[in-house]
Amino acid sequence: MHALYSFHFLVTVSAQLHDQLNAMDETPLTENALETLAQFQRANNAVQGVYVLHHNGLPVYVGKASNIRVRLQKHLKKISGRRNISLADIAYKALLLDKSMSTAANENVLLGLFQQSYAGMWNNGGFGPNDPGKQRDTTKPGVFDRTYPIRKDFRIELTSPHTTVGSLFIMMKEQLPYVFRYQQLTDTEATTPIALTSVSIAADELFRTAVTALGTGWKGAIVSYGMVLYKNDKAYPFGEEITP
C-alpha cells in the first residue's frame, strides 16, 4: 500500500500563532508601552514578528513586520490623526519570531483565521502603515478612511510666523500624522515668502494659504487619508479641492 503524507506547514504554524495571540492579554498602544516593547526586543535579540491591533477589545488588524515596534509606532501616529477614534481604545498583542519562524508566519493565512470570527477587520479596508500612492487620490476611500477620516485641523507648531512655502511644507511633512504629499518645488517656489500672522495653525488653513501663495497652476486636495498637491488640474471626486 502506498500513500502520500502532506503536512500543511503554513496552516499549522498560523493556527498556533492565532491561538497564542488570542490567549494573550492586550497592551494599550502608547509610547511607554512601545518603549517597553523595544527593551524586550533588545533583551531577546529579536525584532520581527506578527501582531494584532484591537479596538474596543476586538481584533481589527493583523500584521507582520520586520520590526514590530517600528510598525506599531506608525500605527500609533496614524490613528492619532484620525477623527471618530481614540487611542485610548486601541491595544495590541505581539509575538516576536526568530528568523526561521518569521519565514513560516504567513500574514494572509493568519488573517484568514481571525476573519473567521471577526468580519470587520481593517485589513484590505484602507488601513496600513504607508502612503497608498497617487492612484488612490481619486478613488473611493476604503472603509477605514471613510469611518475615520483625517483631522484636517491638526495643529502645526510653527518655528516662525514668517517663513517660506518650502519651509512650511517641511514642517507639515514632519508633524502631520497622515499623508502629506506634494510635487517637488522649484527653488523659486520653495522660497516664496508666506506670512502666517493672521492664519490659524490648523493644517487645512496652512495648506490653503500655501496653495494660494504658489498661485495659478497648482491644485491641492484634502482626501480621506491626507493632503496632496500637484501642478495640474486633476479632479478629486472624493476629496475637497484646494485652488489658489
N, C-alpha and C positions, 0 to 999 in steps of 0.2 A: 504494500500500500504506500502511496506517495501523497504528500501534502506540502503546501507552501505556507510558511509562517510569516505573517505580516504584522509588524509592530508599528502602530501609529504613534511615532515618536512625538511629533509636534502636538498632537491632540493630548497625549498623556501628560507631557510637560505643562501645557497650557492649563489643563484641568487641575493639576497640582498647584500651580500659581494662583488660579482662580479661587480655589478652596482656601489657600493660605491668606490671600488678600481679604477674603470675606471674613475670616476669623480674627483679623487684626482690629485693633482699636483705631479710630480716626484721630488724626492730629490736625489742629487748626492750622490753616495756611497763613502763617505770619512770618515776619522777618526773623524773630527769635527762634521759631521752630526750624527754619531753614538753616540758621547758623548751627543749631544742634545737629541737624542732618549732615552738614558739612564736616563737623567734628567726627561723626560716626563714619563717614566715608573715609576720612583720613586714617582713622584708627583701624579700619578693616581693609585699607588699600583697595577699595572698590568704589566706583562712582556710577557705573551704568546699571540699568535695571528697568523694571516696569513699575507703573504707579496707577492709582485710580484717584480721580477727584470726586468728592462728594459735595452735594448741595442739599442743605437741609436734611442730611442723613442718608441721602440716596446716591448711589453711583451715577455719575453723569458723563465721565470722560475717562477712557482708558488710553494710556500712552506708554511708549517705550523710548528711552533716551540714553544717549552716550554719557550724559551727566544728569542725574536726577535732580540735584539741587538747582543747577542752572536752568533746566526746563521748568521746574516749579516756580522759580523766580520770575520767569517770563509770564507764566500764567497769573501769578500774583499781580504783576504790573498791569497786565491786560485787563483783568477783572476790576482793578481799582479805577479804571477809566470808563466804566460802563454804568448806565442807568438801570434802575429796576432790580439791582442785585447788590448784596452787601458781602464784603469779605468775611464778616463775622459768621456768615452762613456756609462758608467754604472750608472744607477739610480735605486731607489726603491720606492715602496709605501708600507705602513704597517698599519694594523688595529690591535690594541690591543683588546683582548677579556677577559671578566671575565670568571671565572671557568665554569659557567653554559653554556655560549655560546661557549666556547672552545670545549666542547664535541660535540656540534652541528655542528661545522665547519668541513666539510668533504673535505680533501685535493683533493681526486680524483674527486669528483663531481665539485669542484671549477675549477680544472684543465680542466675538460671536457668543461666547459663553455668558458674558454679562448681559448681552441683549436678549437672551432667552428669558430673563426675569425682569429686565428694566428696558422698556421700549423707548424712553425719552432721552437716550444718550446724545451728547453733543458731538460725538464723532460724526464726520460727514455732514454736519449741520452748520458749518461756518466757524466753529471754534478751533483754533490752532495757534501755535506759537509764532508763525511767520506771516509776513505780508503776502496776501493771496495773489498779488500781481495785477498788472494793468488790465488784463482781460476780465477781471471781476468788477472793475469800476462801473460798468454799465449793465451788469446783470442783476437779476433779482437777488436780494440778500438771503442768506441761509437763515435757518430757524433761530440760531443763537443771536445773530446780528439783528434780526427783526425784534426779538424779545428783549435783548439787552443792547440797544444802540449806544454809541459813544456819548460821553459827556462833553458836548461841544463847548460848554462854558468852563471847561477845566482851566484852572488859574495858572498862568505862567509867571514865574519870577523873573523880572527884567533886571538887568545889571544897570541900565540907564534908560531914562525916557527918551533920550536922543540916540538913535542908532541907525543902522542901515538894514536894508531888506535882507541882505546875506547874513548879517549877524543875528537878526531876529529869527530867521529860519533855522539857524544852527541851535539857538536856544530852544525853539519849539521842538525840533527834532530830538534833542537830548531829554526834554522834560515830559513830552506828551506820552501817555501810556497806551497809545494806539498808533496806527499807521499815519505818518506824515510824509508824503512822497511828493517830490516836485522835480520838474525838469531843471537840469543844470543851468545856472545863471551865467551870463557873460560877466566880465569884470565890471562893465558899466552898470548892468542890472544889479549886481551884488552890492555895489557901493551906492546905490540910490538911497539918499537920506530919507529917514522916516521919523517924524516926531510923534510921540505917543503920550504926550502930557494930557490930552483930552480923551484918550481911548482907554476903555476898560482893559484889564489884563486877562479877560476871558479869551480863550483860544480862538473862538469864532470871530470875535471883533478884531483881534490882531490879524487874523487871516484876511478878513475883508479889507482892512487898511492896507496891508501889504499888496494885495492884488490891485487895488486902486493906484498905489504908488508905481507899480510896474507898468500899468497902462494898457493901451489898446493891443489886442492880440493875445493877451493872457486870459485864461479861463480856469477857474478852480471849481471844486465841488466838495461838499461835505456829504460823505456817504456813510452808510451804517457802521463801517469799521474804521473810518478815519477821514483824513483830508488829503486831497490830491490837487496838483496844479500843473498845468501844461500850457504851452504856447500853441494852442489850436482851438478849434471851435467844436470839439466833440460834445455830443449831447449826453447828459447823465439822467436817464429816465427814472432812476431810483435814488437820485441824490438831490441836494439843494445846490443849485448852480450859483457860482460867485463870479461876477464880472466887474471890470473897472467902473 
